[in-house]
Every structure is written in C-alpha cells, then in structure tokens.
Amino acid sequence: MSREIAEPEASVSREIASLDVRLTREIAAGKVDLVKWAMGALTAQTALLLGVAKLF
C-alpha cells in the first residue's frame, strides 16, 4: 500500500520542483524586463527635460 502512495507522491514532488524552477526563471526574466523599461523611461525623461531646458 505505501508503495502505491510513494510513487505518485515522488512524481508530484518532482513536478512541483520543476514548476518552482520554471517560475523562478520567469520571475527573474520579468524583473530584467522591468529594469530595462525603467531605464528606457528614465533615459527618455532625461532627454525630454534636457530638450525642454534648451528652449528656455
């Protein structure tokens, strides 16, 4: 009886570990994209401010 329970339990544990690794990678990729967008927005804002400052 315990063998019947242990095999699916081990399979579920491996699947959960796999999902955890995949989710961690996706979160890291999302953070990288967020930093890229933030840097792009900061650069655009700085360029806009410098451009407006030259008008005055």
Rosetta blueprint (number, residue, H / E / L):
1 M L
2 S H
3 R H
4 E H
5 I H
6 A H
7 E H
8 P H
9 E H
10 A H
11 S H
12 V H
13 S H
14 R H
15 E H
16 I H
17 A H
18 S H
19 L H
20 D H
21 V H
22 R H
23 L H
24 T H
25 R H
26 E H
27 I H
28 A H
29 A H
30 G H
31 K H
32 V H
33 D H
34 L H
35 V H
36 K H
37 W H
38 A H
39 M H
40 G H
41 A H
42 L H
43 T H
44 A H
45 Q H
46 T H
47 A H
48 L H
49 L H
50 L H
51 G H
52 V H
53 A H
54 K H
55 L H
56 F L
